[in-house]
Amino acid sequence: MGKIVLFMHSSLDGFAAGTKGEMNWIHVDQEIFDYVAERIAATHTALYGRTTFEMMESYWPTAADQPGASKHDIEHAAWYKTAHKIVLSNTLDQTKFANTTVIGANYAAELRKIKQDTSGEILLFGSPSTAHALLKENLIDECWLFVNPVLLGEGIPVFEGIQAKQPLKLVKTQVFSSGVVCLHHEMKK
């Protein structure tokens, strides 16, 4: 059975983005890219909310072809092209996107079936609204939070609408030279 893994950047005070969705406070560098690339290489399925998916589609399909493409751009673009993408949306037309499954209103039941039929991990990239919905349905199995050394004060929270205490098990931490800390937790179920 597959696992859904939340893969998200966070401010120290728990926000995934600023009040208008801004993410210019997120620190990424080659050290973080290399660490993430190892993790991503172990999976072939990505999960996105519509907004994040549209942002990814506007960049990754051609990122490796751009003049001056970085090592990260080349590697992640190759992975993105082959990864199966699952998108939660009531408005996207699945036929317009290669290797993509669009799930609508019945997302919880459909994701449970996908988890049953998947042997590996399903990485949920960013997508805070999708994360909130999946947490409410008890569909997230692990969290990889990249905690950035910044306080935003307000914004879009990483976690929202938690209805009951959810115990977590810390699996691993990774401290980067930039001060970003990756916290890997499993949900205790």
C-alpha positions as CSV (number, residue, x, y, z in Angstrom):
1,M,0.0,0.0,0.0
2,G,1.3,3.5,-0.9
3,K,1.8,6.3,1.5
4,I,1.0,10.0,1.0
5,V,3.9,12.2,2.1
6,L,3.4,15.9,2.7
7,F,6.5,17.7,1.3
8,M,6.4,21.4,2.1
9,H,8.4,24.4,3.2
10,S,7.3,26.2,6.3
11,S,8.3,29.4,8.2
12,L,9.3,28.8,11.8
13,D,5.9,30.1,12.8
14,G,4.1,27.5,10.7
15,F,3.1,29.2,7.4
16,A,3.4,27.7,4.0
17,A,3.1,31.0,2.2
18,G,2.5,34.7,2.8
19,T,-1.0,36.2,2.9
20,K,-1.0,36.5,-0.9
21,G,0.6,33.2,-1.6
22,E,4.1,34.6,-1.7
23,M,7.0,32.2,-1.2
24,N,10.0,34.5,-1.8
25,W,11.1,33.8,1.8
26,I,11.8,30.1,1.1
27,H,15.5,29.3,1.0
28,V,16.7,26.8,-1.5
29,D,20.2,26.0,-2.7
30,Q,22.2,23.2,-4.2
31,E,22.6,21.5,-0.8
32,I,18.8,21.3,-0.4
33,F,18.2,20.5,-4.0
34,D,20.6,17.5,-3.8
35,Y,19.0,16.3,-0.6
36,V,15.5,16.6,-2.1
37,A,16.6,14.9,-5.4
38,E,17.6,11.8,-3.5
39,R,14.2,11.6,-1.9
40,I,12.2,12.4,-5.0
41,A,14.1,9.7,-7.0
42,A,12.6,7.1,-4.8
43,T,9.0,7.9,-5.9
44,H,7.2,8.1,-9.2
45,T,3.9,9.8,-8.2
46,A,3.3,13.4,-7.3
47,L,0.1,14.9,-5.8
48,Y,-0.8,18.5,-6.2
49,G,-3.7,20.9,-5.6
50,R,-4.8,22.7,-8.8
51,T,-3.0,26.0,-8.0
52,T,0.4,24.3,-7.3
53,F,0.0,22.0,-10.3
54,E,-0.7,24.9,-12.7
55,M,2.4,26.6,-11.3
56,M,4.5,23.4,-11.9
57,E,3.1,22.9,-15.4
58,S,4.0,26.5,-16.3
59,Y,7.7,25.7,-15.5
60,W,8.9,22.1,-15.3
61,P,7.9,20.8,-18.8
62,T,10.4,23.1,-20.4
63,A,12.8,24.0,-17.6
64,A,15.6,21.8,-18.8
65,D,15.5,23.3,-22.3
66,Q,16.0,26.9,-21.1
67,P,19.4,28.6,-21.6
68,G,21.4,28.3,-18.4
69,A,19.3,25.6,-16.9
70,S,20.7,24.5,-13.6
71,K,21.6,21.0,-12.6
72,H,18.4,21.0,-10.5
73,D,16.3,22.2,-13.4
74,I,17.6,19.5,-15.6
75,E,17.2,16.7,-13.1
76,H,13.8,17.7,-11.7
77,A,12.4,18.4,-15.2
78,A,13.4,14.8,-16.2
79,W,11.7,13.4,-13.1
80,Y,8.6,15.6,-13.6
81,K,8.1,14.4,-17.2
82,T,8.0,10.8,-16.2
83,A,6.2,11.1,-12.8
84,H,2.5,10.3,-12.6
85,K,0.8,13.4,-11.5
86,I,-2.4,13.4,-9.5
87,V,-4.3,16.7,-9.2
88,L,-7.2,17.6,-6.9
89,S,-9.4,19.9,-9.0
90,N,-13.0,20.3,-10.0
91,T,-12.1,22.4,-13.0
92,L,-9.1,21.0,-14.8
93,D,-9.5,18.8,-18.0
94,Q,-7.4,15.7,-17.5
95,T,-7.1,15.2,-21.3
96,K,-4.9,18.3,-21.6
97,F,-2.1,17.0,-19.5
98,A,0.2,14.0,-20.1
99,N,0.6,11.3,-17.4
100,T,-1.9,13.1,-15.2
101,T,-5.0,12.0,-13.3
102,V,-7.5,14.7,-12.1
103,I,-9.6,13.9,-9.1
104,G,-12.7,16.0,-8.2
105,A,-15.3,16.0,-5.5
106,N,-14.9,12.4,-4.4
107,Y,-11.1,12.9,-3.8
108,A,-11.0,11.0,-0.4
109,A,-12.4,7.8,-1.7
110,E,-10.4,8.0,-4.9
111,L,-7.1,8.7,-3.1
112,R,-7.8,5.8,-0.7
113,K,-8.1,3.5,-3.8
114,I,-4.9,5.0,-5.3
115,K,-3.1,4.4,-2.1
116,Q,-4.3,0.7,-2.1
117,D,-3.1,0.3,-5.7
118,T,0.3,2.1,-5.2
119,S,3.4,0.3,-3.9
120,G,5.5,3.4,-3.3
121,E,5.1,6.9,-2.0
122,I,2.9,9.6,-3.3
123,L,4.6,13.0,-2.7
124,L,2.2,15.9,-2.0
125,F,4.2,19.0,-3.0
126,G,3.2,22.2,-1.4
127,S,-0.5,22.7,-1.9
128,P,-1.5,23.8,1.6
129,S,-5.3,23.7,0.9
130,T,-5.0,20.2,-0.4
131,A,-2.9,19.3,2.7
132,H,-5.6,20.7,4.9
133,A,-8.3,18.6,3.1
134,L,-6.2,15.4,3.2
135,L,-5.3,15.9,6.9
136,K,-9.0,16.2,7.7
137,E,-9.6,12.8,5.9
138,N,-6.6,11.2,7.7
139,L,-4.9,10.5,4.3
140,I,-1.4,11.9,5.0
141,D,1.0,9.3,6.3
142,E,4.3,11.3,6.7
143,C,5.4,14.9,6.7
144,W,8.7,16.3,5.4
145,L,8.7,19.9,6.5
146,F,11.6,22.2,5.5
147,V,11.5,24.8,8.3
148,N,13.0,28.0,7.1
149,P,14.6,30.4,9.6
150,V,12.1,33.2,9.2
151,L,8.9,34.4,11.0
152,L,6.1,35.6,8.7
153,G,3.6,36.6,11.4
154,E,0.7,35.8,9.1
155,G,-0.1,33.8,6.0
156,I,-1.4,30.5,4.7
157,P,-0.8,27.9,7.5
158,V,0.8,24.6,6.9
159,F,-1.7,22.9,9.2
160,E,-5.3,24.1,9.6
161,G,-8.6,22.6,10.9
162,I,-7.0,19.9,12.9
163,Q,-9.9,18.4,14.8
164,A,-8.1,16.0,17.1
165,K,-4.7,15.6,18.5
166,Q,-2.5,13.7,16.0
167,P,0.6,12.0,17.5
168,L,3.7,12.1,15.3
169,K,6.9,10.1,15.4
170,L,10.1,12.0,14.5
171,V,12.0,9.8,12.0
172,K,14.9,12.0,11.0
173,T,16.1,15.6,11.0
174,Q,18.5,17.2,8.6
175,V,20.1,20.6,9.2
176,F,21.4,22.5,6.2
177,S,24.1,25.1,6.2
178,S,21.5,27.8,5.4
179,G,19.7,27.2,8.7
180,V,16.8,25.3,7.0
181,V,15.9,22.2,9.0
182,C,14.1,19.3,7.4
183,L,11.8,17.5,9.9
184,H,10.6,14.0,8.8
185,H,7.7,12.7,10.9
186,E,5.4,9.7,10.5
187,M,1.7,10.0,11.5
188,K,1.0,7.5,14.3
189,K,-2.3,5.8,13.3
